[in-house]
Amino acid sequence: MAEAFIPNSSGTKADLHSQVDISRVYGGYFSSDDAVNEFIKIGIEPIVSKLPHKVVYADFGGGTGFMAQKIKEFIEKSGRSVECYVVDANAEYLQKAEALGLKIILWNLDIPTVLQYDLITMRSVLHYNNVSQQEKIIQNIWTCLGDGGYFINQNLSGNDWLCELKSKIVSIPELGRTTAGNHHWISETEYQRYMEKSGFKDYYLAGYAMPLGWTPEEQWERFNKGDVSPRRNIFLEKAYVLIHEYGEKHGYEAVGIYKQKEGTYKVVGTYPVYICRK
């Protein structure tokens, strides 16, 4: 009997445990045509003419396949054929990708494979993992690309202070995300070090997608929908202690902390898109 698949990613485990509907996160960002079109305009349009006539393409951490399907269709409009894979550790999301007619691979992104791709995309994936796993994922992408292949990554990021703050908030045990303490947001300077270490030398910041952010209340609701137990108050109290600590020390807007009309605070980072070539 085959062993049951176990995700390595702490973020994937948390989504599965809480039955998170990724299409509703960030106000429906991950099911938005506008958001995918922005990714395509910044990251795919500049390189589509350099892709081979027959493109083997994979969206790493592609979940339900929404973005992969749109990118596949865009590339095909250039006259190329596309063999499209969605690679993810969430089997429930992959069922939806398969229903779109896409090829799926249930796989931990930090585990090497022998498959070779001409194009790999990734969006909002790295922060689901700890530092060691993140480095392995980037190294694995390097290995999976054929010579001259492209890696286009849109990564939730920000300055060092913001990334530290967000990592600490989501690691508060009362939030209930599994393996608390293993979540790590990557600053833009840190991401560049990852690329250099993995072997990518030919890469550049192509632009920024619309910035995204969340309040501690929204983070709670994502993983504890409808739960108003005392644990919620403990989490929020700890989260706001951290927010005010960073805000007072470094300056609220300098960190990326913005007070909302209702009195809550939203932490907002950058959303850089990198074009990388092997």
TIMAR-424517 format. One record per residue (C-alpha): x, z, y; chain. Coordinates in Angstrom, 3 decimals, decimal comma. Layout:
<vodos>
@east=X; up=Z; north=Y; cadena=A
...
</vodos>
This chain:
<vodos>
@east=0,000; up=0,000; north=0,000; cadena=A
@east=1,343; up=-0,981; north=3,418; cadena=A
@east=2,162; up=1,889; north=5,725; cadena=A
@east=-0,131; up=2,424; north=8,709; cadena=A
@east=1,321; up=1,088; north=11,944; cadena=A
@east=2,410; up=3,829; north=14,349; cadena=A
@east=3,037; up=2,983; north=18,024; cadena=A
@east=6,333; up=4,202; north=19,477; cadena=A
@east=5,131; up=4,061; north=23,062; cadena=A
@east=3,814; up=7,349; north=24,439; cadena=A
@east=1,608; up=5,414; north=26,860; cadena=A
@east=0,020; up=3,393; north=24,064; cadena=A
@east=-0,595; up=6,550; north=22,079; cadena=A
@east=-2,292; up=8,070; north=25,119; cadena=A
@east=-4,502; up=5,000; north=25,639; cadena=A
@east=-5,536; up=4,994; north=21,980; cadena=A
@east=-6,172; up=8,742; north=21,936; cadena=A
@east=-8,353; up=8,579; north=25,045; cadena=A
@east=-9,946; up=5,221; north=24,182; cadena=A
@east=-8,874; up=3,781; north=27,523; cadena=A
@east=-10,543; up=0,476; north=28,448; cadena=A
@east=-7,610; up=-1,296; north=30,079; cadena=A
@east=-9,921; up=-3,830; north=31,734; cadena=A
@east=-11,327; up=-1,044; north=33,940; cadena=A
@east=-8,057; up=0,601; north=34,990; cadena=A
@east=-7,109; up=0,233; north=38,684; cadena=A
@east=-10,574; up=-1,028; north=39,539; cadena=A
@east=-10,434; up=-3,834; north=36,980; cadena=A
@east=-6,964; up=-5,095; north=37,948; cadena=A
@east=-6,048; up=-6,106; north=34,398; cadena=A
@east=-9,165; up=-8,243; north=34,022; cadena=A
@east=-8,873; up=-9,830; north=37,463; cadena=A
@east=-8,388; up=-13,575; north=37,882; cadena=A
@east=-6,940; up=-12,966; north=41,335; cadena=A
@east=-4,285; up=-10,595; north=39,939; cadena=A
@east=-3,221; up=-13,085; north=37,252; cadena=A
@east=-3,176; up=-15,937; north=39,764; cadena=A
@east=-0,873; up=-13,828; north=41,944; cadena=A
@east=1,463; up=-13,291; north=38,979; cadena=A
@east=1,428; up=-17,018; north=38,248; cadena=A
@east=2,090; up=-18,007; north=41,865; cadena=A
@east=5,054; up=-15,637; north=42,221; cadena=A
@east=6,571; up=-15,800; north=38,746; cadena=A
@east=5,416; up=-18,883; north=36,815; cadena=A
@east=5,017; up=-21,673; north=39,369; cadena=A
@east=8,711; up=-21,618; north=40,364; cadena=A
@east=9,923; up=-22,142; north=36,797; cadena=A
@east=7,179; up=-24,123; north=35,011; cadena=A
@east=8,937; up=-27,465; north=35,596; cadena=A
@east=12,052; up=-26,059; north=33,892; cadena=A
@east=10,250; up=-25,132; north=30,667; cadena=A
@east=10,547; up=-27,399; north=27,593; cadena=A
@east=7,784; up=-29,830; north=26,670; cadena=A
@east=6,759; up=-27,554; north=23,801; cadena=A
@east=6,751; up=-23,950; north=24,998; cadena=A
@east=6,873; up=-20,946; north=22,686; cadena=A
@east=5,510; up=-18,152; north=24,851; cadena=A
@east=4,895; up=-14,425; north=24,322; cadena=A
@east=3,290; up=-11,809; north=26,536; cadena=A
@east=4,955; up=-8,497; north=25,643; cadena=A
@east=2,552; up=-5,589; north=25,960; cadena=A
@east=-0,117; up=-8,220; north=26,566; cadena=A
@east=-2,995; up=-6,077; north=25,331; cadena=A
@east=-6,275; up=-7,979; north=25,262; cadena=A
@east=-4,613; up=-11,325; north=25,974; cadena=A
@east=-6,334; up=-11,822; north=29,323; cadena=A
@east=-3,168; up=-12,696; north=31,229; cadena=A
@east=-1,565; up=-14,624; north=28,371; cadena=A
@east=-4,590; up=-16,901; north=28,107; cadena=A
@east=-4,510; up=-17,689; north=31,845; cadena=A
@east=-0,775; up=-18,382; north=31,816; cadena=A
@east=-1,126; up=-20,577; north=28,729; cadena=A
@east=-3,802; up=-22,651; north=30,465; cadena=A
@east=-1,693; up=-22,960; north=33,618; cadena=A
@east=1,358; up=-24,201; north=31,710; cadena=A
@east=-0,753; up=-26,665; north=29,732; cadena=A
@east=-1,975; up=-28,186; north=33,009; cadena=A
@east=1,640; up=-29,265; north=33,602; cadena=A
@east=1,430; up=-31,452; north=30,504; cadena=A
@east=3,193; up=-29,049; north=28,164; cadena=A
@east=1,950; up=-27,678; north=24,867; cadena=A
@east=2,011; up=-23,913; north=24,437; cadena=A
@east=2,295; up=-21,790; north=21,321; cadena=A
@east=1,114; up=-18,438; north=22,651; cadena=A
@east=1,633; up=-14,956; north=21,215; cadena=A
@east=0,402; up=-11,573; north=22,403; cadena=A
@east=2,765; up=-8,806; north=21,272; cadena=A
@east=1,451; up=-5,254; north=21,567; cadena=A
@east=1,388; up=-1,884; north=19,797; cadena=A
@east=-2,338; up=-1,365; north=20,442; cadena=A
@east=-4,244; up=-2,875; north=17,523; cadena=A
@east=-7,585; up=-2,406; north=19,261; cadena=A
@east=-6,525; up=-4,475; north=22,250; cadena=A
@east=-5,053; up=-7,161; north=19,994; cadena=A
@east=-8,400; up=-7,703; north=18,311; cadena=A
@east=-9,710; up=-8,948; north=21,659; cadena=A
@east=-6,687; up=-11,211; north=22,106; cadena=A
@east=-7,249; up=-12,713; north=18,674; cadena=A
@east=-10,881; up=-13,366; north=19,564; cadena=A
@east=-9,595; up=-15,580; north=22,402; cadena=A
@east=-7,793; up=-17,713; north=19,813; cadena=A
@east=-4,334; up=-16,388; north=20,624; cadena=A
@east=-1,724; up=-15,526; north=18,021; cadena=A
@east=-1,111; up=-11,789; north=17,833; cadena=A
@east=1,777; up=-9,602; north=16,701; cadena=A
@east=1,277; up=-5,867; north=16,205; cadena=A
@east=4,728; up=-4,608; north=17,071; cadena=A
@east=6,676; up=-1,918; north=18,892; cadena=A
@east=8,434; up=-3,661; north=21,749; cadena=A
@east=11,603; up=-1,600; north=21,358; cadena=A
@east=12,116; up=-2,808; north=17,762; cadena=A
@east=14,168; up=-6,032; north=17,415; cadena=A
@east=12,569; up=-9,127; north=15,908; cadena=A
@east=13,917; up=-12,473; north=14,742; cadena=A
@east=11,379; up=-14,506; north=16,731; cadena=A
@east=12,648; up=-16,745; north=19,527; cadena=A
@east=10,727; up=-17,622; north=22,686; cadena=A
@east=11,167; up=-19,983; north=25,627; cadena=A
@east=9,166; up=-17,688; north=27,908; cadena=A
@east=8,343; up=-13,982; north=27,815; cadena=A
@east=6,123; up=-12,273; north=30,367; cadena=A
@east=5,448; up=-8,590; north=30,856; cadena=A
@east=3,292; up=-6,653; north=33,320; cadena=A
@east=2,968; up=-2,880; north=33,780; cadena=A
@east=4,604; up=-2,037; north=30,458; cadena=A
@east=7,918; up=-0,255; north=30,890; cadena=A
@east=6,497; up=2,982; north=32,339; cadena=A
@east=4,588; up=3,495; north=29,071; cadena=A
@east=7,925; up=4,403; north=27,486; cadena=A
@east=10,818; up=6,810; north=27,875; cadena=A
@east=14,191; up=5,735; north=29,267; cadena=A
@east=15,797; up=4,990; north=25,909; cadena=A
@east=12,835; up=2,860; north=24,802; cadena=A
@east=12,783; up=0,982; north=28,102; cadena=A
@east=16,410; up=-0,026; north=27,706; cadena=A
@east=15,729; up=-1,135; north=24,134; cadena=A
@east=12,736; up=-3,210; north=25,246; cadena=A
@east=14,790; up=-5,097; north=27,832; cadena=A
@east=17,589; up=-5,610; north=25,303; cadena=A
@east=15,058; up=-6,833; north=22,744; cadena=A
@east=13,665; up=-9,338; north=25,230; cadena=A
@east=17,181; up=-10,634; north=25,853; cadena=A
@east=17,652; up=-11,088; north=22,112; cadena=A
@east=14,264; up=-12,792; north=21,645; cadena=A
@east=14,855; up=-15,404; north=24,330; cadena=A
@east=16,460; up=-18,681; north=23,435; cadena=A
@east=19,318; up=-19,945; north=25,603; cadena=A
@east=17,923; up=-20,800; north=29,021; cadena=A
@east=14,701; up=-18,919; north=28,281; cadena=A
@east=12,813; up=-17,100; north=31,030; cadena=A
@east=11,608; up=-13,511; north=31,293; cadena=A
@east=9,051; up=-12,840; north=34,043; cadena=A
@east=8,328; up=-9,156; north=34,604; cadena=A
@east=5,917; up=-7,466; north=37,021; cadena=A
@east=6,886; up=-3,816; north=36,997; cadena=A
@east=5,112; up=-0,819; north=38,543; cadena=A
@east=7,867; up=0,635; north=40,667; cadena=A
@east=8,785; up=2,103; north=44,036; cadena=A
@east=11,564; up=4,170; north=45,518; cadena=A
@east=13,404; up=6,862; north=43,560; cadena=A
@east=11,297; up=9,691; north=45,024; cadena=A
@east=7,968; up=8,064; north=44,176; cadena=A
@east=9,026; up=7,171; north=40,644; cadena=A
@east=10,182; up=10,737; north=40,022; cadena=A
@east=6,914; up=12,109; north=41,401; cadena=A
@east=4,655; up=9,853; north=39,340; cadena=A
@east=6,647; up=10,548; north=36,193; cadena=A
@east=6,289; up=14,292; north=36,747; cadena=A
@east=2,544; up=14,118; north=37,448; cadena=A
@east=1,672; up=12,182; north=34,296; cadena=A
@east=3,900; up=14,528; north=32,283; cadena=A
@east=1,897; up=17,637; north=33,239; cadena=A
@east=0,742; up=18,968; north=29,831; cadena=A
@east=-2,814; up=19,687; north=30,998; cadena=A
@east=-3,390; up=15,984; north=31,668; cadena=A
@east=-3,459; up=15,539; north=27,920; cadena=A
@east=-1,311; up=12,436; north=27,630; cadena=A
@east=0,477; up=12,606; north=24,297; cadena=A
@east=4,175; up=13,477; north=24,202; cadena=A
@east=4,110; up=14,825; north=27,747; cadena=A
@east=7,459; up=14,338; north=29,443; cadena=A
@east=8,222; up=10,929; north=27,938; cadena=A
@east=6,778; up=8,809; north=30,740; cadena=A
@east=9,206; up=7,276; north=33,206; cadena=A
@east=8,530; up=5,106; north=36,231; cadena=A
@east=11,494; up=2,913; north=37,146; cadena=A
@east=12,680; up=2,482; north=40,713; cadena=A
@east=13,714; up=-0,974; north=41,835; cadena=A
@east=17,406; up=-0,025; north=41,922; cadena=A
@east=17,207; up=1,491; north=38,444; cadena=A
@east=15,524; up=-1,648; north=37,073; cadena=A
@east=18,432; up=-3,765; north=38,255; cadena=A
@east=20,802; up=-1,533; north=36,287; cadena=A
@east=18,661; up=-2,108; north=33,182; cadena=A
@east=18,967; up=-5,853; north=33,600; cadena=A
@east=22,714; up=-5,784; north=34,003; cadena=A
@east=23,148; up=-3,523; north=30,989; cadena=A
@east=21,025; up=-5,744; north=28,745; cadena=A
@east=22,956; up=-8,902; north=29,555; cadena=A
@east=20,734; up=-10,545; north=32,180; cadena=A
@east=22,950; up=-11,841; north=34,975; cadena=A
@east=20,723; up=-14,628; north=36,276; cadena=A
@east=17,771; up=-12,752; north=37,770; cadena=A
@east=16,172; up=-12,204; north=41,145; cadena=A
@east=13,264; up=-10,521; north=42,877; cadena=A
@east=10,748; up=-13,337; north=43,322; cadena=A
@east=8,197; up=-11,390; north=45,353; cadena=A
@east=5,729; up=-8,546; north=45,354; cadena=A
@east=2,229; up=-8,387; north=43,925; cadena=A
@east=-0,437; up=-6,272; north=45,614; cadena=A
@east=0,694; up=-2,613; north=45,473; cadena=A
@east=-1,244; up=-0,274; north=43,215; cadena=A
@east=-1,694; up=3,467; north=43,318; cadena=A
@east=-3,777; up=6,340; north=42,031; cadena=A
@east=-4,901; up=9,815; north=42,949; cadena=A
@east=-4,432; up=12,717; north=40,525; cadena=A
@east=-8,222; up=12,723; north=40,152; cadena=A
@east=-8,194; up=9,095; north=39,023; cadena=A
@east=-5,369; up=9,788; north=36,592; cadena=A
@east=-7,381; up=12,668; north=35,119; cadena=A
@east=-10,491; up=10,530; north=34,713; cadena=A
@east=-8,549; up=7,805; north=32,925; cadena=A
@east=-7,553; up=10,137; north=30,105; cadena=A
@east=-10,315; up=12,754; north=30,266; cadena=A
@east=-13,437; up=10,831; north=31,190; cadena=A
@east=-16,194; up=13,174; north=32,310; cadena=A
@east=-14,240; up=16,333; north=31,417; cadena=A
@east=-14,714; up=19,027; north=34,088; cadena=A
@east=-13,216; up=21,887; north=32,075; cadena=A
@east=-10,876; up=24,460; north=33,669; cadena=A
@east=-7,961; up=22,391; north=32,362; cadena=A
@east=-8,801; up=19,803; north=35,027; cadena=A
@east=-8,314; up=22,325; north=37,824; cadena=A
@east=-4,991; up=23,438; north=36,362; cadena=A
@east=-3,768; up=19,841; north=36,195; cadena=A
@east=-4,888; up=19,043; north=39,744; cadena=A
@east=-3,327; up=22,198; north=41,122; cadena=A
@east=0,014; up=21,361; north=39,519; cadena=A
@east=-0,211; up=17,723; north=40,624; cadena=A
@east=-0,832; up=18,637; north=44,246; cadena=A
@east=1,978; up=21,176; north=44,266; cadena=A
@east=4,288; up=18,297; north=43,316; cadena=A
@east=2,755; up=15,929; north=45,858; cadena=A
@east=3,186; up=18,355; north=48,727; cadena=A
@east=6,680; up=19,316; north=47,544; cadena=A
@east=7,857; up=15,684; north=47,704; cadena=A
@east=5,868; up=14,926; north=50,842; cadena=A
@east=7,227; up=17,872; north=52,796; cadena=A
@east=10,783; up=17,300; north=51,639; cadena=A
@east=11,058; up=13,547; north=52,147; cadena=A
@east=8,074; up=12,577; north=54,311; cadena=A
@east=4,714; up=11,635; north=52,826; cadena=A
@east=4,664; up=7,948; north=53,699; cadena=A
@east=8,410; up=7,631; north=53,081; cadena=A
@east=7,722; up=8,607; north=49,469; cadena=A
@east=4,539; up=6,530; north=49,167; cadena=A
@east=1,919; up=9,291; north=49,484; cadena=A
@east=-1,231; up=8,562; north=51,490; cadena=A
@east=-4,068; up=10,928; north=52,338; cadena=A
@east=-7,535; up=9,561; north=51,578; cadena=A
@east=-10,706; up=10,081; north=53,641; cadena=A
@east=-12,130; up=12,479; north=51,062; cadena=A
@east=-9,039; up=14,675; north=51,295; cadena=A
@east=-7,310; up=13,518; north=48,104; cadena=A
@east=-3,838; up=11,972; north=48,072; cadena=A
@east=-2,911; up=8,619; north=46,561; cadena=A
@east=0,587; up=7,777; north=45,343; cadena=A
@east=1,267; up=4,082; north=45,918; cadena=A
@east=4,273; up=2,160; north=44,640; cadena=A
@east=5,582; up=-1,373; north=44,853; cadena=A
@east=4,814; up=-4,088; north=42,290; cadena=A
@east=7,885; up=-6,347; north=42,196; cadena=A
@east=7,963; up=-9,555; north=40,142; cadena=A
@east=11,355; up=-10,542; north=38,728; cadena=A
@east=12,364; up=-13,944; north=37,408; cadena=A
@east=15,156; up=-13,633; north=34,847; cadena=A
@east=16,902; up=-16,340; north=32,844; cadena=A
@east=19,102; up=-15,996; north=29,788; cadena=A
</vodos>
